[in-house]
Amino acid sequence: MERIRMNLPKGPDTLCFDKDEFMKEDFDVDHFVSDCRKRVQLEELRGDLELYYKLLKTAMVELINKDYADFVNLSTNLVGMDKALNQLSVPLGQLREEVLSLRSSVSEGIRAVDERMCKQEDIRKKKVIVEQIVESHPDGLEIMYAKLLEFVPHHCRLLREVTGGAISSEKGNTVPGYDFLVNSVWPEIVRGLEEKLPSLFNPGNPDAFHEKYTVSMDFVRAFEQQCGSQASVRRLRAHPAYHSFNNKWNLPVYFQIRFREIAGSLEAALTGVLADAPAGSPFCLLASHRTWSGLQRCWSAKMFLPGLTHRLWRLTLQLLARYSGFVRELLLRPISNESAKDIKKPLVTGSKDPSVTQGNGEDQGSGPSETKPTVSISSTQLVYVVADLDKLQEQLPELLETIKPKLEMIGFKNFSSISAALEDSQTSLSACVPALSNRIIQDLSESCFSYLKSALEVPRLYRRTNKEVPTAASSYVDSALKPFHQLQSGHKDKLKQAIIRQWLEGALSESTHKYYETVSDVLSSVRKMEESLKRLKQARRSSPANPVGPSGGGMSDDDKIRLQLALDVEYLGEQIQKMGLATKDIKSFPALAELVAAAKDQATAEQP
């Protein structure tokens, strides 16, 4: 049970402890004293405690004095309480009697309702008898007429007017060809619904309208089954009352309401910044989730109506086309630098003052423009789009299986045309994947090379620095591979491995090609510098201050640069293989490996 919080009096600010410590449930004297001794001596603690004790004592006395009068008058206030309680007993007894009387009235009402229900059941049984008469006595319309009069007396006049020329009470036979259910019962049912229940046909509430329409059509089918013959059913469907009843249901208005619901929800997800799909969805983005939800709703039991099949099929194709167009629009959005906080400056091992930084060429849209700034898209969201496209294409066959039974309900058999239309939509979606993949590959390649180009910094780290001979790869290689590791580990449950492999090979091929050119330029520059220093040495015929070759038995700065680049490329190849890729499948990497291998041989060959 929670303790009641008490407000202790505030003490001087010079106290060595917090007064609220005493009110804690886990207050411990030893811990309190030990904690205070860390700040003050025991004499000062004792003095503060005595001071606060006096404050507490004074506050307690003031509290008692404040409510002293209430304490004294407590017993006085209770005098005469028994008389007040006795006065309440009389009205409470009256209230009890009234409640019992009300309970008796409710019980009588329940009995009356039960009696009415019994009468309704009796009427239902009589209706069954009428149906049996129709089936067993096709010529006994006069008998059925008499039975109808027993439970529908308010229809006596109408029935007499309708059947007066068809039934002869004197002869006891019927006029051949008269359809009583079609010409008498059905018009009465329709007239009663149209006059007594006009709200039945109101499409304002689409859920209620769907339920009422479905129940009504079930009733119509059940009524048709009671007609007894196909000819009677045809006469029923040709009857003006039948057409009047069907025309009362405003299916186009109902569809427009549903259309606005689905299209509005989808457009809200397609506009502006992309949002993630809700938890539990098979999709990554809200736009994809609502597209699939809209397709499912079109053919769900709570929305589908046979009379709207053609409209729902058109809406299905429109949703797929809208999503396909939306994906194409995403291709025009600039890629946002979502990892800018992590990708700041590509560094090299041992570098304290790197001069190579990653440029930011994005246009933030801060300047004036005639159109609205384009909303950017992150590289992760591009990956999500590809994953959702793949998932949506996988589920389209499932949608087709859902549609087929609905088409069979209206007698549609040409499923090949339906399949072909869905295949066209699927092809339109598939056509977006290559362009998306190219953008993802380009973004991965640029992120990777933004670090690999730090190879340009390697010469500065070794020239005239007297650094040790390199034995490990530079840190920029691990930084360059980080986006690839994130792709493999972060999206392996969303994407097929074949797609991930394609992206990795493509991005590595592009970035390695640029890396090859960078390393080649560095090695060429080193060679030129080395040759220039050699010519200078020969011209002076003396040893330079910073020797090119080995000095004191060590490796020259130029050879250290060659060796460092060779270590970097070798490590890059090892990491590529750990990602499950073959270095031979990465364009320019074999040539890069040969380039640094030759440089490494040159560096080691010059050693004694």
N, C-alpha and C positions, 0 to 999 in steps of 0.2 A: 504493500500500500504506500502511496506517495506521501512523504512527510509534508506537513504544513510549513510553509516558508515563513519564518519570523524575521522582522526587521530589527536588527540590533542598533543601538545608538552609535552614531559616528564618533570616533575618537580623534585625538590630535593627529596631524599628519606625521608627527615625529615617531609614532609607534613603530616598533620594529617588526610588527606582524600585521596580517590582514584579518580584520574581525570576522570576515565571512568564513575563515578556516574553521571556526568553532561549529558552524552549522552544517558542515559536510557530513554525509552519512558514514564515510570511512575515516572520520577524524581519529587520530591516534596521538596520544600525549607524547610518547617517546619520539615519534617522527616529527611532531611539532617543535619540541624542544631542540632536537638535533638540527632541524632546519634553521631555527632562529640562531643557534650558536654559531652557525656559519657566518652570520652577519654581525652579531653583538656578543658581548660577554654576558654571563649568567646574572650578574648584578644588575645590568641594565635591563635584561629581560624581566627580572623580578620586579623592578621598578615600574616598567610599562604595564605588567599584568596587574599590579596593585592599583595603578592609576585607572586602568580600564574597569577593574572590579568596582571601584568607587562610582564610576560613571554608570555601570549596570545597576548598582544598588539605588542610585538616585533616580534612574529611569523607572525602576520597578515601583518605587514609592510614588512617583508622579502618576503612574498608570493606575495604581490602586486608588489614589485620591481622586483621579478623574472620574472613575465609575463607582465611587463609594456609595453615592446615593442610590444607584440602581441595585447594588448588593443589599443594602439595608431594606429597601422597599420591595424586594422580591417576594417575600412571604405575604406582604400586605396586598400585593396585586393579585394574588391567587385566591383571596377571600371572595366567596360568592360564585366560584367557578362551577360548583356542582349544580347550582340553580340554573345557570346558563345552559348547562348540558341537558338538564331535564326539559327545558323549554324547546330544545331542538328535537326531542324524541317525537313530539306530536306531529310536526310537519313531515318528518321523515317517515312516519307511519302512513300518512296520507299519500306521500309519494310512492310508497311501496304498493298501496292499493291501486293507484293509477297505473303503475307499471304492469301489475298482474292483469288489470282490465285490458290494457293495450295488447298484452301477450295473447289474451283470449281472442281479441278481435283479429289479430294476425293469423291465429290458428284457423278461425272460421274462413278467412280469405283464402288460406291455402287449400282448405277443403273445397271451396267453391271452384278454385282453379283446377283441382284434381277432377271434379265433376265435369268441367268443360273439356278437359283433356280426354276423358272417357267418351264424351259425345263426339269429339273429333275423330277418335279411333273408330267409333261406330260408323261415322261418315266414310272413313277410308275403306272400311270393310264393304260398305254398300257400293263404293266405286269399283271395287274388285268384282263384285257380283255383276255390275253393269258390263264390265269388260268381258266377263265370262259369257254373258248373254249374247253379246255381239259376236263372239267367236262361235258359240254353239247354235245360235238361232239367227242366221242371217236375214231371215224374213220376219223376225219378231221385233220390229222397230216399235210396235205399239206397246209391247211389254217393257222395253227399255225406256220408252217415254214415261210410262207409269212409275218406274223405279226412279227416274230422274226427278220427278215431281216430289218425291219423298224427302230429298235432301237439298234440292235447289228451288224452293218455292218462289224465290224472287226472280227466277228466270222463266216462270210459267207462261207469262204473257208472250215473251219473245219466242219461246219454243213453240207455242201454239201458232204464232204468226208464221214462223219459218216452216213448220211441219204440217200446217193445216191442210195444204194441198197435196201432201205426200202420204199422210196417214189417215186411214178411215177407221174411226172407232167403231162404226157399225159393222164393217166388213172384216176388220181384224187382219188386214193384209197391208202391204206396202206397194208404193209405186216403184217398179223396177228401175235401177240405175241411180237412185238417190243416195248420195254419200253423206251420212249424218255427221260423222266426225269432221269432215272437211267443210261442209256447208253450214253446220250449226255450232259445233263445239269450238272449233278453231277460231272463227271470227269473234265469238264471245270472249275467249281468252285474250286475244289481241286487244280488243276494245277495252277490256278491264285493265290490262297493263298500261295502255296508253293514257287512260283517263285517271285511274287511281294511283299509278306509280310512274309518273313522268320522269322522276329523277333517276329511274333505272337506266336511262339512255344517256345520262350526262357524262361526258368524257373528261371533265375537269380534274378528277382524281384518277390518274391512269391506273393505279394499282386496284382500286375498287372497280373501275370500269372493266378491267381485264377479268376480274373474278366474276362480275355480274354477266359479262358477255359469255364467258366460258360455261357458266351454269345454265344460262338461257339456251345456248346452242346444244348442250347436252339434253335439255328438256325437249327441244325441237326434234332431235334425233330419236328420242324415246317416243315422242308422239307419232313420228313417221312409222315407227315399228308397230304401232297399234292400228295403222291404217288397213292392214290385212292383205294388201296386194300392191304390186308395183303401179298398177293403173291408178289406185287411190293415192299413192304417194305423188305421182305425176300431177294429179288434179290438185293436190294440196299445194305443191310448189308453184302451180300456175295460178293459184287463187290470189286475188288482189290483197287480201289480208296478210297473206304470207310475204308478199313483196313489201307491203307497208311495214310489217314487223322488222324485216331485214334492213330496210332503208332508215329506220330509226337509229340504228347504231352508226354513229359517225366515226368510222374507222380512220379516215384520213386525218381528222383532228387528233385522235389518239396517237397516231403515228408521229405527227408533228411534235407533240409533247415529248414523246420518247426520243425523237431525233434530237431535240434541243438538249435533253438530259445527257445523252451520250456524247454528242458533238461538243457541247459546252464543257463537259468534264475533260474531254480529250484536249480541246484547244487550250484550256487553262494550263495543262501540263506541257504543252508544246511551246508556250510563249515564255520568253525571258530565260532566267537561269534554270538550268536543268536540276531537277530534284531527284533524290534517290527513291526507289520503289519502297513500299511499306514492307515491314518485316514479314517473312514467310512467303513473299512473292518469288516466283521462279525467275523474275527479271531483275535487272540492276537499276533501271531508270523508271521513274514514275510515268513518263510518256509511253514507254513500251508496255508497262503494266496496264495502263488505262486503255491502250489500243486493244490488247488481248481481252480485257474485261468487257469492252464494248462489243467485240465480236461474239463473245460468249452470251452477253445479254440479249443480242438480237434473236438468238435461237433458244433462249432459256424458256422453261415452262411458265415463268411468271411474266413474260413479255410477248412471246410469239403468239400470233393469231393466224390461222390459215388464210384468211382474206387479205393479209398483208405480206404474203410470202414474197411476191415480186419486189415490193418496196424494201423489205428487210434484206433481200439478196443484193439489191443495188446499194444499200447502206453498207453492207459487208465489204463490197468492192471499193466503196468510197473511203472507208476507214483504212483499208490497206494502202490505197493510193495516197491518202493524206499522210500516213506514216512514212511511206517511201519518199514523198516530197519533203517531209520534215528532215529526214536523214540527209537528203541532198542539200538542204539549207545549212545543216551543221557543217558540211564541208567548206562552206564559205566563211565560217567563223574563225577568227584568229585563235591560236593555241595560247592559253594563259600560262605564265611561268609559275605553276603551282608549287614547285620545289625551290623557289628563289631563296627561301630561308636556309636551305641546305646547300645550294649551289651558289657560292659567293665568289670564291677565288680558287682556281685549281692550283694546288701546291705540289712541290717536289720535295722529296725527302731531304732534309737538311737546309732547305731554303728559308732564310729569315726575312727576305725582302723581295718577294716575287713581284714581278712587274707585269705578268700576264694575268689579265682578269677576263671574266666572262662578260661579253657585251650584252646589252639589253636593247634589242632593236624593236621592241613592241611599241606600237602607237597606242597610247592610253586614251586617245580620243578626247583630249582636254581642249583642243582647239575648236573653233567654230566650224560647224558643218551644216550642210543643207539637210542631211538625213540624221536619224538618231544613231548614236554610237552602237556599233555591232557588239552584241554580247559575246564574250569569249567563251571558249570551251577548254577544259583541261585535258591533258593527255590521258588521264585515268578515265575521264568520261568518254573519250573516243574509244578506249578499250571496251567500256561498258556497252557502247552502241553496237560494236561488232558482236559482242557476246549476246546481246538481246536480239540482233538480227538473226543470228544462228539459231537461237532458241525459238523465235517466232516461226521460222521456216520449218523447224522440226514439229511444231504443234499444228501447222495448217492441215495435215492429213487428219488429225484428230477432229478439227473443226468440220472437215468434209463429212466425216462419219456422223457428226451431230446433225448436219443439215439434211442428209439423205432421208431419214425417216419423216422429217417435216415436209419434204417435197413429195414423198409418197402419199401423204395425207390429202394432197390436192390432185393426185393422179399424174404427177410429173415423173417421167421415166428416163429422159435424156440426160443421164448423169455424166456422160462423156463431156458435154459442153460445160457443165459445172466444174468438172475436174480441170478442164483446159483453162477456164477463166482463173481458177485458183493458182494453176501453174504459171500463168502469165504474171499474176501478182507476186508469186514467189520469185520468178525470174527478175522482176523489177527490184525486189529487195536484194537479191544476190548481186545485182549489178552495182550496188553501192559499196560492196565490201572491198573490191580492189582499191578504190580511191581512198577509203578509210585506212586500209592497211598501209598504203603509201605514205599517208600523213603520219601515221604512228611510227613507221620505220624512219621517216625523216626526222621526227622529233627525238626518237631514241638515238639516232646517229648524231644529231647535233649535241644532245646532252653528253654523249660519250666523248665526242671529239673536243668538246670544250675543255676536257681534262687532258686528253691525249696530246693536244697541241702544247702542253707544258713541257714536252721534250725540247722545245726551243730554249728552255731555261737551264738545261743540263750543262752546257758549256760554261755559263756564268758561275755555276756552283763549284767548278773544279779549276778554273784558270786562276793562277796566282793565289790559291787558297790553301795549298799544302794539305788538302784533305786526304784521308786514307783511301786505299784502293777499295772501290765499291764491291760489296759482296751480296747485296740484296736489291730487289727491284724498288723503284721509286713509288711513293705513296699515291702518285696521281693515277697509276694503273688501277688500283683498287677503287678509287673514286670514279674512274671512267666506267667500271663494270657495275657500279651500284644500280643504275637504272635497269640493267638486264636481270640482276638478281631479284629486284623488286617485282619485275614482270613475272618471273617464274614462280616466286613464292606467294605473291599477293593475288594472282589471278588464275592459278592453276585449277581452282574449283569452278571457274566461270567459263574458261575457254578450253577448246580442244588442244591437245599437245601439238598437233600438226600446225595449227595457226600460230602458236607461240614460237615453235621452231622456225617457221617461215619469217616471222618478224625478227627474231634474233639473228638469223643468218643474213637477212637483208640489211639490218642496221649495222651489224658488225662488218659486213662487206664494204659499206659506204664509209664508215668511220676509219676502217683499217686502210682503205685506199688513201684517204687524206693523211693518215698517220705515216704511211709509207713515204708520201711526198715530203712530209715534215722531217722524218728521220733522214731521208736522203739529202735534204737541204743542209741539215746539221752536219752530217758526215762530210759532205762536200765542203762546207765552210771550214770544218776542222782541218781537212786536208790542205785547203788553200792557205790557211793560217800557218800550218806546219811548214809548208814549202816556202812561204814568205820568210819565216824566221830562219830557215836553213840558209836561204840566199843572203839574208842579213848577216848571219854568222860568218859565212864565207867571205863576205865583203869586209867585215871588221877583223877577220882572222883572230877572233878572241871569243871566249865563252860569254854568252849573254847572262844578264842578271837572273833571268828566269829561264833556265835551260829547257829546250824542247824535248830532248831525249831524257833518258834516265839520269837522275841526279843522285849521287850517293848510293847507287844500286837500286833506286826506287823506280816506279812507273811514271812516265811522263803524264802531264795533264791531259794531253790529247788522247793518249791511250786509255786513261781513266774515263774520259767521255765516251770513247768507243765501247769500253767494257760495260759502262752503266746502261747505255742504250741497248746493248745485247741482252743484259739481264732483264731489262724492262720488257722487251719483245718476247723473250723466253717465258717470262711469268705470264704475259698476256696469253700466249698459246696454251699454257697449262690451265689457266682459268677457263678458257674456251672449251677445252676438253672436259673439265669438271661440270660444265653446263650441259653436257651430253651432245656436244657438237664436234664435228671433225674440222680441223684447221684447214684441210684441203678444200672444204666446201666454202671457206671464207675467202672471197676474192681478194687478191693482192697480199694475203698473208704469207703464202709460200715465197713470193718474191721478197717480202719484207724480212722473212726469216733468213733467206739467203744473204740479203744485204748486211744484216747485223752479224751473221756468222762470219762473213769475210772480214768485217771490221774487228770482230773479236780475235780472229786468227792473227790479224796484223798486230793487235795490241799485245797478245801473248808471245808472238814470235820475236818481238824486240826485247823480251826479258832475257837476262843471262841464264 
